[in-house]
Amino acid sequence: MKNKMLAGTFWMSFGSIFSRVLGVLYLIPWLLMFGSQSNQYAAQALFNSAYNAYALFLALGTSGFPTAISRKIAIYNSENRFYDSRHLFKAALVFMTISGLICGGLFYFFAPLIAAHSPVSDTQAASLTIRALVPALVILPVMSVIRGWFQGNQDLKPFGISQLFEQLARIVFIMLMTYLSFNLLHLSLAVAVAWSTFAAFVGAVVSLIYLWRYYQQKRSFYQQQLQVSRPAGNLKIKQLFWQIIQEALPFVYVGSGITLGQLIDQFTFKSIMQHSTSFDLTKIQNLFTLFSANPTKITTVIISLAIAMSGTTLPLLASAQTDHQKAAAVIQDNFRMLFGLLAPITIILALLAGQINTIFFGYNAHGGWLLFWSILMTFIQAVFTDVFTMVQSLGKHRLAVILLTITLILKLILQYPLVYFFHDYGALLATALAFAVTMGYCLQYLMNYSQIQRFSQFADLGLLTKVNLLFALAVTLLLAALKWLPLGVGRLDCLIFSIIFGVPALLLYLGLAYWYGLPQIVLKLNWKKKSYKHF
């Protein structure tokens, strides 16, 4: 069980994190192609306004359904019902094709409305950028259900690698078309950004080709499963569709939680700022870029690791529902990895926020502090994502839906007063408080499910918290000492500083981890033995 979780997390993390790292690194040359900082801010605002709405429609068309399909397939496979798994998969392919066409059509229709309520100075350009994502919305649901099939079969290698291929193809297309359209042909910034968003479709096609070829390679294995399977159940197509919908709707809603929080910022920040300040629309657009568009590119690495862990845990929990003790062990293993791996990454990224902001977006002291608080807020959202997935994996869909609704209501209630008084910081604070409340409740629920009352005893969180606090103190002192280095605030200076700080910080955490036995506690590994066959 532990090896499956570790191997699954490895492959999902490999694809998810590396693809997101690539998605961050390309920003440096991409933004430099636009020249002036005002052009860069405008490009980021257009891109983010399109992608936030796109993420919601993508969630409606993909997020919940593959997750529900994965969970159902895992249950069928654990019961030796491989014929039913295959029937469900085929029905899901048809359903997701229809879903993609519907979501793509709706997205095209609502593009002008989304653009009009976004904090951008050119709504026509935003509408063009949004509509360029329609082809991707049509094809991605089909690709996602194929990923759900592999996830349900606990074969996460193609899931991770397909993400990497998707991102590579997308980035190559973005760089090529931005250079051709903006720098060579001197077309408008809006056209260049629209080509950049259309690149999501190109990446999806490449990923889909890889997944289909991998499926063909595994066909003989699936045939062997069918030979030992129980006979197919009396499941009709309509029943299969209804099962998918029933399973998927809560996952769709909860899977959209972070995106819905971002959309609240996108659709309310401009009006609140216009009411509470004398800032012009360009100033408001730039603030939105600094607290939302820019940090999202960095913090996605943190979220991706949490998604990798929760995605690995989902089929394991689904197949262990009848064994309470086994399910409780899976939950605690998940938390050990989450706090043993994610927390130190968050600490390092937060302390380097100023340098990271400069490397990718140019020097801006205010933007650096916004990124610092965004990274800390994102850790709350990452834990939120993980615990809500586990709650749903245990079949508590109604509880997850109610708690997310409370989260969004809290965000809406807090949004106006906090943005009114604290502007861009207020939007981040409203998100952090809203998500922290329900995340804490879910954590308590999982502790009770595991029949553990004390926080320090649950998944060794007492020890992990101690190690992370010691690490945070040590690297903060290290950062203060390195501030005396004679380096400037340029991109290259910040990159050198990040390396000088990051390498000893990583070694320091490895030393603390070894001292407190975290490899054995978190990963069940013995550093003296080379036993990594499950990778």
N, C-alpha and C positions, 0 to 999 in steps of 0.2 A: 504493500500500500504506500509506504513511504517512498520507495523507489519510483513508483508510478507518478506520485505527486512531484518529486524532484525532477524526474526526466521530463514530465509534461511542462513544468514551470520553466525548465531550461529551454525547451524548444519554443514555447510561446514567448518567453522573454527574449530569446535570440532573435526571432523574427520581429516581434513587436518593438523592442527597445532599439535594435539596430536600425529598423526602418524609420523610427522616430528620430534617432540621432542623425540619420541622413536627411530627414525632413527639417532638421534644425540647421545642419551645416550648410545646406545649399542656400540658406537665406543670405549668407554673407555676400557671395557673388551676385545673387539675384537682386538684392537691394542696391548693390553698388552699380548695377546696370542702369538704375533709374536716376543716378546722378545726385541731385540736391536732396537735402534732408526732408524738405517739404514734399518732394515727389515720393520719397521713401515712406513717409508717414501716410500719404494719400493711398499709396499702393497697399500698405498693410491694412489700412482701414477698409478699403474696398474688398480685399481678400478675406478679411475676418468677418465682415458683414455677410458675405456670401456663404462662408463656410459654417458659421453658427447656425443659420437657417437650414443649410444643407445637412448638417449633422442631425438636426431634428427629423427632417424628412427621411434621412437615411435610417435613423433609428426606427421610424414608423415602418419602413420597408424591409429592414433587415434585423436590427438588434434583437428584438424579442423572439422572432420566429426561429432563427437558427439555434438560439439558446434552448428554447422549448423543445425543438426537434432533437437536439443533442441529449437533453435530459431523458426524453422518451425513448430514444434509441438505446441509451445506456441501460435503462430499465428493462427493455425488451431483450437486450443481449444477456443481461444477468439472469434472465429467465429462459435462456436458450430459445428465444423466439426470433430467429434471424430473418425468417420470411416476413414477419410483421415489420421488422426494421426496414427491410428493403421496400416494402409497399408504402410505408410512411415516407421514405426518402423520395420515391417517385412522385407521390402525391404532392409533396412539399415543393418539388421542382416546378410543377405546374402552377401551384399556388403562388410561389414567389415570382414567377414570370408575370403573372397578372398584377401582383403587388407592385412590381417595378414600374409597369406601364401606368398604373394609377398614380403612384407617387410622383413620377416624372411629369405627368400631365398637370397635376395640382401645383407642383413647384413652378412650372412655367407660367401658369395662370396667376399665381400669387406673387411673382417676382417684383412687379412694380409696387405692390403694397408693402412688401418687406423692405424694399429700398427706401420708400418714403419715410418709414419710421426708424431708419437706422441712422446713427451719428456719422453721416458722410456729407460732404459738401456738394457732391454731384450725384443725384439720385438716378439719372439716366445711365451713367456709367455703372452704378451699383446694380441696376436692373440687368444690364448686359452681362455683367460678371456672374450674377446669380443664374441666369438662364444658360450659361455655358456649362453648368454642372448637370443639366437635365440628362444628357446621355449616360453619365455615370450612374445616376439614380435608377435608370432603366435596367442596367446590366448587373449592378452590385448585389441586388437581392438573390439572383441565381447563384452568383459566386459564393455568397455568404452561406447558403443552405448546403453547398458542397463542403464548405469548411465545418459546418455543423455536423455533417455525417462523420467526418474524420474525428471530430471532437467526441462525439457519442461513442465511437469505437476506441476511444482513448489512444488515438494515433495522432499526436499533435505536431509531429515533424512537418507534414505538408502545410499545416495551419501557419506555422512560423515562417517557413521558407517562402510560401506564397506571398506573405506580407512584404518580405524583403524584395522579391521580384517586382511586386506592384509598385513599391516606393522607388526602386531604381529606374524603372521605365518612366514613371511620373516625373522624376527629377530631370532626367535627360531631356524629356520633351519640354519641360518648363524652361530650362536653360536655353535650349535651341530656339524655341519660338519667341522667347523674350528678346533674345539678341537679334533675331531676324526682324521682328515686328517693330521694336522700339529703337534699337541702335542702328540697324542697317537700313530698314525701310522708313524709319522715322514716323511710324504711326502713333496714335495717341496712347497715353498711359492706360486708358480704359481697355483698349484692344489688347494690349500686352498682358494685363492682368486677367482678362477673359480667357486668353489662350492658356494662361497658367492654371486657371481653374478647370478648363477643359481637359487638362492633363490627367485628372482623376479618372476619366474614361479610358485613356490609353493605358494607364497602370492597371485598371481593372481587367482589361482584355488580356494583357500579358499574364496576370495572375490566374485568370480563368483557364487559359491554355495550359499552364503548369499543373493546376489542380486536376484537370480532366486527364492529362497524360499520367499523372500519378495514380489516379483512380483506375485507369486501364492496366497499369502495372500490378495493382493489388487485386485485380479481378479474380485470379486463381485462388487467392486466400479467401475471398468472400464466397466463392463457390464451395470451398471446403467447409465453411461455416454452415452453408445451406444444407449440405449433406448430413450433418449431425443435428440439424434444427428440428424443433417440434413442428408439426404441420401448421400451415398458415391459419390464423384465426379468421373468423367470419366477419372481417372488417370491410365495410363498404367505403367507397371513396368519400361520400358525404360525411360519414363518421370520422374519417381521417382528417378532413378539412376542419371539422368542428373541434376535434381534439387539438389540432394545431392552434386554432384561434383561442381556445380556452387556455391552453398552456402559454401561448405567446403574449396575450394582451398585458398581463401583469409585467412580464419581462420587457415589453416594449416601453411601457410607462416608466418603470423603475430604471431601465437602461438609459432613458433619456433625461434622468434627473439632473446631471451636471450640465447638459446642454440647455435644459429649460432654465436653469439658474443663470447661464450666460445670456440667454435670450431676454431674460428680465432686465439685465444690464443693458443690452443692446436697444431694447424698445423703451426704456424709461430714463436712461442716463441723459439723453439729449434734452428732453422736456424738463426734467428736474433742474438741470444746470441752466437752461434758458430762463427758468423762473427764479432761481436763487442767485444767479450771478449776472454780470454784464458781459460775459465772454461771448465772442463771436463764434460762428459755426466752425470755422477752421480751428480755433483754439479747443473747442469741445471735441472735435474729431481727433486732434492730436492727443488730448488727455485719454480718450477712449483707446487709442492705439497704445499708449504707455501702460495703462492698467489692465487692458484686456487682450488686444491683438498680439502685442509683443510677448508678454509672459506666457500666454497659452502655448506658444511654440516651444518654450523651454519646459514648462510644467507637464507637458504631455508625456515626457519620459517617466515621470513619477506615476502618473495614472496608468501608463502602459504596463508597468511592472505589477501594479495591483490587479489590473485586468487579467494579466497572465496567470497570476496566482489563483484568482477567483475562478477563471475559466477552467483551470486544471482541477480545482476542487469540486466544481459543479457535478461532473459525471461520477466522481468518486462518492460524493454524498448521496447522489440520486440512487446509486446502486447499493448503498449501505443503510437505506432508510429503515429496513426491518431489523437492523442490528444497532441498537442505541449506543452501545459501548464503542463499536467500530466508528459510528458517525461522530461521536464526541472526540475520538482520537484524531480523526481527519480534521475537525475544526481546530483543535489545538495545534496540530502540525502546521496548518495554514497560518495561524497567528504567529507561531515561532518564526516562520520564514518572513512574514510581513514585517514584523518589528525588528527582526535580526538583519534583514537585507535592505528594507526600504527606509528605515529611520536614519541610518548613517548616510545614505545617499542624499536624503533630504537635508541633513545638517550641512554636508559639504557644499551642496548647491546653494543653500541659503547664504552661507558665509561668503561665497564667491559671487553673489548676485550682482554686485556692482561691476565686477570684471566681466562676467558673462554678458551682461547687458551691453557693455562697451564693445566686446568682441563681435557681437551679432548685429547690434543696432546703432553703434556709435555712442560716444560719451554723453551721458545725461544723468546727473546725480539724482534727480527726482525719479527718473525711470529705473535707476538701480534700486532705490528704496522700495518702489512699487513692486519690483520683481522679487525682492527679499520677502515682503509680506505675502505676495502671491504664492511663493514656494511653500511657505508655512501653511497657508490656507489650503493648498493643494494636497498636503499630507492628510488633512482632515477629510477631504473629498476622496482620497485614495482609500482610506480606511472605510469610509462610508460605502464606496463601491464594493469593497470586499465583503463587508458584513451583510449588506443587503443581498448580495448574490447568494451567500450561504443561507440566509433566512429563507429565500425563495427555493433554494435547493432542498430545504427541509419541507417544502410544500406549503409554507406560510405566505402565500401570495397576497392574501387580503391584508395581513399585517404590514407587509412591505408597501403596498399601495397606500394604505392609510398614513403610514409614517412619512412617505415621500410627499403626500399631499400637505401634511403638516409642515414639512420642510419648506415647500414652495410658498405656503401662506406666510410663514415666518419671514421668509426672504422679502416678500412683497410688503409686509408690515414694516419691516426694518429699513427697507430701501429708501423711502423718501426722507425720513428724518436724518439718517446717517449720511446720505449723499448731500442733503441740504447743508449739514454742518461740516462734513469732512470731505466732500467732493469725491475724488477718485478713491481715496482711502476708505471712504464710507461704503462704497460698493463692495470692496473686498471684505470689510468687516461684517457687513450684512450677510454675505455668503458664508463666511466662516462660522458665525453664530448659529445661523439656521441649520447648516449641515452638522455642526457639532452636537446639537441637542438630540437629534434623532439617531445619529451615529452612536452616541453614548447609550441610548436606550437599547439599540440592537446589540451592542456589546454586552450589556447586562443580560439580555435575553439569551444570548449564546452561552454565557457563563452559567445561567440557571439550567439551560438544556444539558450542559456538561456536568451538572450537579456539583459545581464549584462556586463557593460564595465569596471567597477572597480574591481580589484582583491580582495580588502578588503570586498566588498559587496557580492561576489560570494560564496555561501555556507558558509557564516560566516568565510571565510578563514583569514580575518584580525584579528578577535578575536582568532581563533585557532592558528595562527602564533604567536601572542602575548603570549598566554598561554604556548606554546611549547618553546619559547625563554626564558621566565621566568623560566620554569621548567629546561631547559638545564643549565642556569646559576646557579640555586639553587643546582642541583645535582652535578655540577662540583665543587662547593665549598664544598659540602658534601664529595665528593671523595677526595679532597685535605686534608680535616680534618682527614679522616679515614686512610690516608696514614701513619700517625704517629703510627698506631697500630703495636705492636711487632709481626708481622706475616712474615713468610718466603715466598719462591717462590715455595713451593711444591704444589702438587695437593690438599691436604687437607686444607692447609693454604689458597689457592685461593678460595676454595669452602666456607670456613668460611667467608672470606672477602666479597664474592659475596652475601652471605645471609645477613651479617651485613649491606651492602650497599643497597641491592635490596629491603629489606622490608621497610625501611624508605623512600627510593626513590619512591616506589609505593604509600605509604601513602601520601607523599608530593604531588604527582600528583592528587590523589583522592581529597585532600584538595583544590588544585587549581581548579580542575574541579568543585567541589561543589561551590566554591566561585564565579566562573564566570558562573555558571549555565549550564555547558556542558552536564549533563545528560538530561536536557530538550532540549537543542539545538541539540546535536548529536544523542541521542537515543530516544528523545521524551518520556522520562520516568520521573516520579516524585518519588524521593527517599522516600517520605513519604507514598507512596502507594505500596503495593505488588501486582502489576498487570503484571505478567509475564506468563499469560496463553498461549501466542503464542509460548513459548518454548516447 
